[in-house]
Amino acid sequence: MTLTTNQKLYVGLGVLVAAVFGVTVLKLSSPPEDGKKDGPGPSGSGETKPVGELLRYDLAHIYYNPADEKAVRREYPGYFERGEYLVPFWFCNPNPDPVKMSFLHTSCGACSFAEVAAVPAPNIDATSPEPFAALLGGSCPHAVDVAEHAERQRMVAAVPAADWQRIKAQNSLNPATVGLKEVVEFPPGTPDRPTWGVIRLNIKVNESKTLEATIGLQKPNMPMPAPVVFRASVMLAEMCDVYPPKVAFGDIPDGSPPVSETLYFYSATRRPTGRGETYLPPPVAAGAKNDPFLTFAPPEPMTDAECQELAARLSTPAGAKKEGGPPPARVTGGYKMRMTFTRTAPDPAAPGKTREVDIGPSERQISIAPKEGSPEKLPQVVVTLKTLGPVWADGGTVELGTFLTKSGVEKTVHLMAERAGLELEPMNELNDPNYVHILPLPAPQTSGTKTTWAMKVKVDPGVGGGRIKPGSTVALRIKSTGQIVRIPVTGNGQS
């Protein structure tokens, strides 16, 4: 690889900075031996050994960990939407010979190339006693570590496109790599005047995985390249998600006030203040348009503190990432909005009047969608509740038990009411499943303010069959108010 004008400038800057601060590149971590991974990461022994003549680097496995001592892991995205991305690793050549770099093997045939460029050493705070401690794999003040990482990112973004030299993986399955180089030569340096560089791994994210890229390093006097493995862990993320995914309001008595829950519409990759592919539009409750009893307040952007708190809720209690386990959750940005359930709502058929919610258990599935754009998978919130009212079934459920389908079944269940003069009528067209029906109700029995009905529920012979699905109900109507009463039904028809 021949140095461009920009690269010569980068090398000169690196020499000058290293000379001024008296930094020795021998403090860099070197390629792990015996299959050991670098540093305190997954399965990392924390041990590194000098290899003298080959390239040196401070990191060989990148993964997201907000509690890591290195800013590069704290700031690494970790979560990616479907697509192709470039993940950088920094290194240097501290010896007077050029090093040939080849891409010996990739664990993903679609992630089929890497690209290399020479860059200057980061220009950070010269007043720090160890201004390159983070880059060299040592410990350093948190502020210096953060500043150095930000400088690295700025420098990589500033590398001209023409300075990146692509090399294809020898086991590439991607036809797009045809014609790419198989070997590039990285310029020489010295221990006190290293040539710094970045290698970026191309990763096609279509699943959660750890990409392993085996890079061959070869000096002129070496008969075979020495393999070094770089690893990058990526998690496939959807554009958006919602928390909590389930809201259980429980029993809601007659006359009770509204009940509420805060929903968080968040993203591991986007922010409300972003642009284009980094922008998360505000949410709308698309599945609640026809439900007047469930309302949503306008969404508000989440604060950084709320994002961190939600990430902690979503993460496993183990803290730092463990080998083989899920990484900590990431909440890059999002919105919060208040969801409220009320027992009464305006009646669209009678302006100025209200209507009562159905009595009995219910489950609502609400899709939370961004106002702009359509993610591949709309997150949903499942809301469960049970509204109590003036009428209920003795025992709470119509239990048909196990019965022969060919014979059918009939059960009597007593309905109860603490209100005199109520009139009920079956609403079999609302029953689910529709082969379960209520027979005409007999005259009620009254005792003071208490009223009871002997309701018969029947499944005709030769229909249905199998276990009645969870959430099934039979329905009645209170004639005076039009309110629907839904009563759970269970049973198992066998042939």
Wavefront OBJ file of the C-alpha trace (Angstrom):
o trace
v 0.000 0.000 0.000
v 1.560 3.312 -1.044
v 1.131 6.325 1.228
v -0.957 9.170 -0.141
v -0.182 12.797 0.643
v -2.761 12.747 3.461
v -1.272 9.576 4.926
v 2.230 11.054 4.905
v 0.832 14.026 6.777
v -0.882 11.684 9.271
v 2.371 9.789 9.905
v 4.266 13.035 10.397
v 1.716 14.240 12.921
v 1.880 10.922 14.762
v 5.666 11.149 14.980
v 5.511 14.705 16.266
v 2.870 13.970 18.918
v 4.636 10.827 20.135
v 7.952 12.669 20.330
v 6.507 15.601 22.264
v 4.797 13.473 24.885
v 7.528 10.829 25.097
v 5.075 7.952 24.657
v 6.391 4.471 23.936
v 4.247 2.296 21.742
v 5.581 -0.779 23.546
v 2.850 -0.138 26.104
v 0.290 -1.280 23.554
v -1.409 -4.617 24.026
v -0.134 -7.119 21.519
v -1.923 -9.917 19.644
v -3.111 -12.550 22.179
v -1.519 -15.978 21.996
v -2.954 -19.440 22.531
v -6.416 -18.291 21.522
v -6.731 -15.845 24.437
v -8.861 -12.790 23.950
v -7.744 -9.352 24.971
v -8.504 -7.398 28.068
v -11.400 -7.683 30.522
v -14.003 -8.670 27.927
v -15.748 -12.023 27.505
v -13.385 -14.898 28.406
v -10.554 -12.343 28.527
v -7.634 -13.311 30.731
v -6.407 -9.715 30.804
v -2.953 -10.985 29.785
v -1.123 -9.828 26.673
v 2.343 -10.755 25.433
v 4.703 -8.746 23.216
v 5.262 -10.123 19.748
v 7.875 -7.583 18.767
v 7.732 -7.387 15.002
v 3.999 -7.456 14.230
v 1.335 -4.794 14.423
v 0.106 -3.877 17.889
v -3.388 -2.853 18.940
v -5.291 -1.989 22.087
v -8.513 -3.919 21.400
v -9.314 -7.180 19.616
v -12.944 -7.698 20.652
v -15.472 -4.871 20.496
v -18.870 -5.221 22.146
v -21.296 -2.891 23.911
v -20.879 -2.535 27.660
v -21.926 0.763 29.299
v -19.976 -0.173 32.450
v -16.661 -0.898 30.714
v -13.532 1.044 31.687
v -12.878 1.854 28.021
v -14.920 4.558 26.312
v -14.646 2.655 23.032
v -16.862 -0.110 24.467
v -19.126 2.247 26.381
v -19.788 4.241 23.202
v -19.853 1.336 20.743
v -23.397 1.143 19.277
v -23.698 -2.627 19.791
v -27.232 -2.629 18.364
v -27.812 -2.183 14.631
v -30.791 -2.220 12.305
v -30.585 -4.455 9.234
v -27.908 -3.295 6.838
v -24.144 -3.069 6.339
v -21.810 -1.316 8.764
v -18.090 -0.694 9.240
v -16.570 -1.334 12.690
v -13.097 0.182 13.275
v -10.101 -1.175 15.211
v -6.965 0.932 15.847
v -3.417 -0.417 15.583
v 0.153 0.725 14.869
v 3.333 -0.536 13.220
v 6.225 0.142 15.642
v 8.989 -1.580 13.638
v 11.067 -0.462 10.625
v 9.590 -2.992 8.222
v 6.318 -2.762 6.331
v 3.714 -5.376 7.228
v 1.585 -7.123 4.628
v -2.040 -7.524 5.693
v -4.392 -10.134 4.238
v -7.895 -11.273 5.148
v -7.462 -14.991 5.795
v -10.964 -15.918 6.984
v -14.330 -14.456 7.934
v -16.951 -16.197 10.037
v -19.633 -14.581 7.848
v -19.446 -15.071 4.085
v -21.584 -11.964 3.535
v -19.257 -9.862 5.749
v -16.609 -10.243 3.127
v -14.074 -7.413 3.201
v -12.001 -5.187 5.439
v -10.416 -1.826 4.698
v -7.214 -0.277 6.026
v -5.965 3.307 6.248
v -3.048 5.099 7.929
v -4.064 7.803 10.440
v -2.284 10.118 12.899
v -2.168 9.487 16.632
v -5.095 11.215 18.337
v -4.341 14.783 19.375
v -5.694 14.991 22.911
v -5.016 16.895 26.144
v -1.269 17.539 26.365
v -1.542 18.388 30.073
v -2.485 14.811 30.995
v 0.393 12.848 32.601
v -0.449 9.948 30.252
v -2.129 11.538 27.232
v -2.286 8.266 25.268
v -3.129 5.940 28.140
v -6.503 4.919 26.680
v -5.055 4.292 23.242
v -2.176 2.314 24.703
v -4.434 0.000 26.674
v -3.576 1.455 30.074
v -5.694 3.251 32.639
v -6.346 6.955 32.386
v -8.714 9.604 33.779
v -12.282 9.199 32.594
v -12.375 12.631 30.915
v -9.184 11.887 28.951
v -10.524 8.503 27.884
v -13.742 10.100 26.619
v -11.886 12.890 24.818
v -9.479 10.461 23.168
v -12.336 8.268 21.950
v -14.176 11.274 20.508
v -10.961 12.333 18.743
v -10.567 8.836 17.284
v -14.082 8.937 15.872
v -13.500 12.378 14.370
v -10.263 11.277 12.749
v -11.725 8.121 11.224
v -14.601 10.135 9.760
v -12.081 12.571 8.254
v -10.074 9.937 6.339
v -10.590 10.554 2.599
v -12.412 7.737 0.827
v -9.441 7.232 -1.517
v -7.153 6.427 1.433
v -9.061 3.289 2.425
v -7.535 0.133 0.885
v -9.980 -2.791 0.698
v -8.950 -6.407 1.064
v -11.315 -9.294 0.495
v -11.739 -12.338 2.694
v -10.258 -15.449 1.127
v -13.454 -17.395 1.881
v -15.772 -14.618 0.664
v -19.096 -15.686 -0.804
v -19.993 -12.184 -1.912
v -19.598 -11.531 -5.672
v -19.146 -7.844 -4.858
v -15.614 -8.610 -3.625
v -14.432 -9.714 -7.068
v -11.528 -7.473 -8.061
v -10.656 -6.350 -4.514
v -7.094 -6.667 -3.298
v -5.952 -9.793 -1.484
v -2.995 -8.109 0.244
v -2.140 -4.545 1.271
v 1.175 -3.339 2.688
v 1.092 -1.144 5.774
v 3.951 1.394 6.117
v 6.822 0.936 8.614
v 7.560 2.901 11.768
v 9.719 2.658 14.895
v 8.908 2.068 18.584
v 9.039 5.804 19.291
v 7.736 6.820 15.862
v 4.938 4.341 15.063
v 2.741 4.462 12.021
v -0.862 4.423 13.208
v -3.700 2.823 11.302
v -7.320 1.706 11.378
v -8.807 -1.494 10.051
v -12.567 -1.450 9.509
v -14.506 -4.686 9.288
v -17.497 -4.789 6.957
v -20.422 -6.398 8.798
v -23.734 -7.285 7.214
v -26.232 -7.276 10.075
v -29.160 -9.609 9.503
v -28.967 -11.399 12.848
v -27.306 -11.065 16.235
v -23.792 -12.499 16.075
v -20.100 -12.073 16.804
v -18.121 -11.630 13.604
v -14.644 -13.139 13.654
v -12.192 -11.752 11.108
v -8.802 -13.463 10.885
v -6.221 -11.019 9.546
v -2.844 -12.276 8.332
v 0.231 -10.191 9.270
v 3.487 -10.852 7.434
v 6.894 -9.166 7.537
v 9.296 -9.536 4.603
v 11.348 -12.193 6.434
v 8.319 -14.324 7.410
v 7.450 -17.353 5.216
v 3.800 -17.392 6.340
v 1.441 -14.734 7.702
v 0.681 -14.797 11.427
v -3.067 -14.823 12.113
v -4.724 -12.257 14.376
v -8.452 -12.489 15.116
v -10.585 -9.361 15.506
v -14.098 -9.832 16.870
v -17.101 -7.527 16.701
v -20.351 -8.407 18.471
v -23.544 -7.007 16.946
v -27.153 -7.270 18.044
v -29.942 -7.013 15.473
v -32.380 -4.303 16.529
v -35.741 -3.167 15.245
v -36.313 0.509 14.578
v -38.468 0.825 17.694
v -39.966 -1.054 20.611
v -42.303 -0.379 23.525
v -42.139 -0.940 27.283
v -43.893 -2.400 29.107
v -45.178 -4.883 26.510
v -47.961 -5.960 28.876
v -50.112 -3.835 31.159
v -52.391 -5.571 33.663
v -54.868 -3.104 35.177
v -56.583 -5.889 37.122
v -60.109 -5.524 38.524
v -61.768 -2.152 37.936
v -64.881 -1.768 40.123
v -68.034 0.038 39.116
v -67.598 3.776 39.624
v -63.803 3.630 39.956
v -61.661 6.554 38.680
v -59.495 6.247 35.549
v -56.347 4.138 35.758
v -53.118 4.979 33.913
v -49.737 3.577 32.904
v -46.719 5.281 31.301
v -45.553 3.666 28.072
v -42.032 4.103 26.700
v -41.619 4.069 22.932
v -37.878 3.691 22.496
v -35.092 2.752 20.117
v -31.643 1.210 20.538
v -30.430 3.017 17.414
v -32.363 6.307 17.031
v -33.133 9.564 18.811
v -36.073 12.017 18.668
v -33.528 14.672 17.703
v -31.849 12.718 14.899
v -32.142 13.007 11.143
v -32.872 10.508 8.422
v -31.931 7.001 9.506
v -31.041 8.221 13.008
v -34.426 9.897 13.616
v -37.143 8.271 15.704
v -40.557 9.792 14.865
v -43.044 10.264 17.706
v -45.496 7.384 18.234
v -49.202 7.020 17.699
v -51.411 4.330 19.212
v -52.595 2.959 15.885
v -54.601 0.108 17.384
v -56.672 2.254 19.754
v -58.564 4.432 17.278
v -61.863 2.597 17.777
v -61.535 2.196 21.534
v -62.963 5.293 23.253
v -62.157 3.913 26.710
v -58.381 3.841 26.126
v -56.764 7.230 25.503
v -53.173 8.397 25.052
v -51.573 11.694 26.037
v -49.266 13.398 23.513
v -45.802 11.782 23.543
v -42.861 13.562 25.192
v -39.157 12.926 24.403
v -37.393 10.932 27.093
v -34.536 12.542 29.000
v -31.079 10.950 29.063
v -31.708 9.887 32.657
v -34.975 8.203 31.666
v -33.200 6.398 28.812
v -30.565 5.095 31.219
v -33.199 4.037 33.752
v -35.192 2.162 31.108
v -32.029 0.451 29.813
v -31.330 -0.720 33.365
v -34.858 -2.156 33.617
v -34.467 -3.981 30.321
v -31.008 -5.351 31.097
v -30.184 -8.561 32.883
v -29.156 -8.061 36.533
v -25.714 -9.503 35.775
v -24.358 -6.047 34.939
v -21.384 -6.313 32.610
v -21.654 -8.517 29.560
v -20.887 -12.176 30.163
v -19.597 -14.694 27.659
v -22.521 -16.376 25.941
v -25.110 -14.153 27.616
v -27.157 -11.248 26.300
v -25.469 -7.818 26.359
v -26.898 -4.958 28.396
v -29.872 -3.296 26.755
v -29.364 0.031 25.029
v -31.874 2.877 24.899
v -30.491 5.534 22.573
v -33.647 7.646 22.620
v -37.405 7.525 22.817
v -40.691 9.008 23.957
v -42.970 8.506 26.940
v -46.737 8.798 26.836
v -49.492 8.238 29.349
v -52.119 5.588 28.563
v -55.410 5.916 30.484
v -58.400 3.603 30.789
v -61.820 4.950 31.801
v -65.104 3.147 32.400
v -67.110 5.806 30.567
v -66.582 7.604 27.254
v -68.536 9.946 24.962
v -71.189 8.120 22.968
v -70.711 8.873 19.252
v -74.314 7.808 18.560
v -75.732 10.246 21.135
v -73.913 13.591 21.267
v -73.597 14.964 24.787
v -74.104 11.557 26.402
v -71.721 8.884 27.618
v -71.587 5.120 27.261
v -70.434 2.470 29.716
v -67.628 0.019 29.017
v -68.503 -3.676 28.737
v -68.568 -5.620 31.987
v -66.197 -8.547 32.318
v -62.612 -9.462 31.373
v -61.031 -8.037 28.250
v -57.721 -7.998 26.407
v -56.727 -5.152 24.132
v -53.786 -5.358 21.711
v -52.544 -1.892 20.855
v -50.024 -1.309 18.060
v -47.640 1.560 18.762
v -46.412 2.918 15.435
v -44.169 5.834 14.461
v -45.978 8.696 12.734
v -43.491 8.587 9.871
v -42.067 5.419 8.343
v -43.043 1.825 8.933
v -40.707 -0.551 10.790
v -40.714 -4.195 9.789
v -42.284 -5.131 13.092
v -44.766 -2.891 14.903
v -44.387 -3.148 18.680
v -47.562 -3.946 20.570
v -48.889 -3.431 24.061
v -51.298 -6.008 25.465
v -53.695 -4.473 27.999
v -55.673 -6.814 30.248
v -58.350 -5.832 32.746
v -61.640 -6.905 34.266
v -64.409 -4.376 34.697
v -66.793 -5.212 37.518
v -70.465 -4.231 37.332
v -73.976 -4.811 38.607
v -74.187 -8.327 37.062
v -71.807 -11.277 37.480
v -71.800 -15.059 37.234
v -71.721 -17.211 40.361
v -68.186 -18.634 40.300
v -67.132 -16.056 37.710
v -66.954 -18.491 34.759
v -69.140 -20.742 32.643
v -67.348 -24.087 32.969
v -68.542 -26.561 30.350
v -65.937 -29.131 31.383
v -64.892 -32.015 29.133
v -67.674 -33.251 26.881
v -68.246 -35.429 23.821
v -68.570 -33.333 20.698
v -71.090 -35.714 19.171
v -73.383 -35.310 22.210
v -72.886 -31.622 22.922
v -73.252 -30.164 26.401
v -75.559 -27.950 28.442
v -74.713 -26.233 31.736
v -76.656 -24.019 34.119
v -74.910 -21.018 35.646
v -76.502 -18.606 38.076
v -76.275 -14.908 37.272
v -76.344 -12.513 40.219
v -77.259 -8.831 40.563
v -77.456 -6.546 43.583
v -80.000 -4.366 41.858
v -83.736 -4.982 41.558
v -85.563 -4.641 38.258
v -82.660 -5.385 35.929
v -83.594 -7.038 32.644
v -81.099 -9.112 30.665
v -81.152 -10.530 27.155
v -78.676 -12.948 25.507
v -76.443 -11.512 22.775
v -75.358 -14.744 21.111
v -74.030 -12.890 18.059
v -71.243 -11.568 20.310
v -70.259 -14.960 21.723
v -66.762 -16.264 21.054
v -66.699 -19.041 19.953
v -69.966 -18.650 18.068
v -71.033 -22.288 18.575
v -71.528 -21.616 22.301
v -74.911 -19.999 22.870
v -77.194 -18.916 25.692
v -80.779 -20.257 25.815
v -83.614 -17.800 26.485
v -83.425 -16.658 30.099
v -86.139 -17.771 32.519
v -87.839 -15.245 34.765
v -85.478 -14.014 37.471
v -85.829 -14.753 41.164
v -85.783 -11.716 43.467
v -85.113 -11.425 47.176
v -84.969 -7.860 48.463
v -82.490 -6.063 46.213
v -80.897 -9.300 45.023
v -81.828 -10.820 41.646
v -80.719 -14.183 40.216
v -81.159 -15.922 36.833
v -80.637 -19.575 36.037
v -78.810 -19.128 32.741
v -78.365 -22.204 30.512
v -75.386 -22.330 28.130
v -75.347 -24.957 25.399
v -73.119 -26.434 22.705
v -75.170 -28.339 20.133
v -74.172 -31.899 19.151
v -71.686 -32.231 16.306
v -70.237 -28.710 16.427
v -67.076 -27.245 17.855
v -64.530 -29.663 19.137
v -61.211 -29.205 20.893
v -60.349 -26.959 23.781
v -62.157 -23.626 23.856
v -59.476 -20.959 23.439
v -58.481 -18.747 26.374
v -60.321 -15.426 26.523
v -63.601 -16.862 25.172
v -66.808 -15.316 26.490
v -70.581 -15.387 26.223
v -72.458 -12.071 26.198
v -75.648 -10.543 27.555
v -77.097 -7.048 27.445
v -78.605 -4.932 30.212
v -81.732 -3.618 28.503
v -82.039 -0.389 30.452
v -78.522 0.875 29.721
v -77.401 -1.162 26.703
v -74.262 -2.205 28.608
v -72.769 -5.553 27.536
v -71.908 -8.200 30.133
v -69.231 -10.703 29.055
v -68.695 -13.896 31.032
v -65.667 -16.171 30.513
v -66.372 -19.667 29.184
v -64.131 -22.748 29.279
v -64.510 -26.301 27.991
v -62.968 -29.109 25.977
v -64.922 -30.987 23.302
v -63.604 -34.464 22.525
v -64.551 -36.797 19.679
l 1 2 3 4 5 6 7 8 9 10 11 12 13 14 15 16 17 18 19 20 21 22 23 24 25 26 27 28 29 30 31 32 33 34 35 36 37 38 39 40 41 42 43 44 45 46 47 48 49 50 51 52 53 54 55 56 57 58 59 60 61 62 63 64 65 66 67 68 69 70 71 72 73 74 75 76 77 78 79 80 81 82 83 84 85 86 87 88 89 90 91 92 93 94 95 96 97 98 99 100 101 102 103 104 105 106 107 108 109 110 111 112 113 114 115 116 117 118 119 120 121 122 123 124 125 126 127 128 129 130 131 132 133 134 135 136 137 138 139 140 141 142 143 144 145 146 147 148 149 150 151 152 153 154 155 156 157 158 159 160 161 162 163 164 165 166 167 168 169 170 171 172 173 174 175 176 177 178 179 180 181 182 183 184 185 186 187 188 189 190 191 192 193 194 195 196 197 198 199 200 201 202 203 204 205 206 207 208 209 210 211 212 213 214 215 216 217 218 219 220 221 222 223 224 225 226 227 228 229 230 231 232 233 234 235 236 237 238 239 240 241 242 243 244 245 246 247 248 249 250 251 252 253 254 255 256 257 258 259 260 261 262 263 264 265 266 267 268 269 270 271 272 273 274 275 276 277 278 279 280 281 282 283 284 285 286 287 288 289 290 291 292 293 294 295 296 297 298 299 300 301 302 303 304 305 306 307 308 309 310 311 312 313 314 315 316 317 318 319 320 321 322 323 324 325 326 327 328 329 330 331 332 333 334 335 336 337 338 339 340 341 342 343 344 345 346 347 348 349 350 351 352 353 354 355 356 357 358 359 360 361 362 363 364 365 366 367 368 369 370 371 372 373 374 375 376 377 378 379 380 381 382 383 384 385 386 387 388 389 390 391 392 393 394 395 396 397 398 399 400 401 402 403 404 405 406 407 408 409 410 411 412 413 414 415 416 417 418 419 420 421 422 423 424 425 426 427 428 429 430 431 432 433 434 435 436 437 438 439 440 441 442 443 444 445 446 447 448 449 450 451 452 453 454 455 456 457 458 459 460 461 462 463 464 465 466 467 468 469 470 471 472 473 474 475 476 477 478 479 480 481 482 483 484 485 486 487 488 489 490 491 492 493 494 495
